[in-house]
Amino acid sequence: MAASLGYNDLALALDLQGALAAAEASLRGALERRESRGAHQRSDYPNLDPALRVNFVTRLNREGEQHIHVLPLPPVPSGLEAWLDHSIETPAAEKLLE
């Protein structure tokens, strides 16, 4: 019965609105991260930037517009630092860059 009252259309519209907001946040963060790191690979910035050990967080301002905020990451615990020292950096030529 709910479908006949148009609630499905409302649910679909809200789902679309949420998906578009999430896509915008992802794109804003991807553009702000000017490096290649993990699954985030950029042909214009093919290398890892050690200075960019941050999280990019999207927040809404009072007008409802998305803005990127940079949050520094805490230091890596000493027990895990040894693993980072032994990590292997894959050359950009061997990565799928988009």
N, C-alpha and C positions, 0 to 999 in steps of 0.2 A: 504494500500500500504506500510506503514512503516514496518509492520510485514514482508513483503516479502524482505525488504532490510536488515533485521537482527537487527533492532533497538530493538526489543523485547528481543533478547539475551543480548544486551548491558545493557538494563534496568534491566534485571534479574541479571546479573553479578554485577552491581552496587548496587542493593538491597541486594544481598548476602554479598558483601564486607562491606556494612554499618551494616548489622545485625551481622556479625562476630566481627566487631570493637565494637559494643555496648555490645555484649555478653562478650568480653574480658574485657571491662571496668567494667561491673557488677561483674564479677568474681574477678577481682583484688580488687575492693572495698570490696566485701564480705570477701575475705581472710584477708584483712587488719583490718577489724572491728572484734576485738577479744572480742566479747560480744554478748549477745542476746538482741535485742532492737526492739520493734514493730514487723513488719513482718519478720525481719531478726533474725532467730533463729538458734543457733549452739549448737550441743550436746557437743562439746569440750569446749565451753564457754557459759554455760547455764544461767549465771546471767548478770544483767545490770552492767555496769562499769561507775559510775558517772564521772570518769576522762575522759571518751571518749565522751564528749559533743562536737563533731566535725563533720564536713562534710569531706568525702573523695572524692576528685575531681581527675578525670583522665585527664591528659594533655599529649599532644604529644611533644616529644623533637625534636631537629633539624633533627634527623635521622628518625622521624616518629614513634618512639616507644612510647608506653604508659607508663606513670609513675604516681604513686599516690602522691598527695599532700594533706596535712592535713590543713584544715581551721577551726580555732576555731569558735564556735557559739557565737553570742552576748548574753549577759545576758537576762534571761527571764524577761519581764516587770513585775513590782511589782504587777500589777492588776491580773496577771495570776499565780503568784507564789503560791497563796493559793490553786489553783486547783491542782497543782503538789503535794502539801503537803497532799492532800486528795485522791491521786490516789491509786489504789489497785494493788499491785504487785502479779501477778499470779505465783505460785510455778512452777519451771521447770518441775516437774513431771506431771503437768496438761497441758503442752504445746506440740505441735507437733514439735519435733526437727528433723532436717534433717542433 
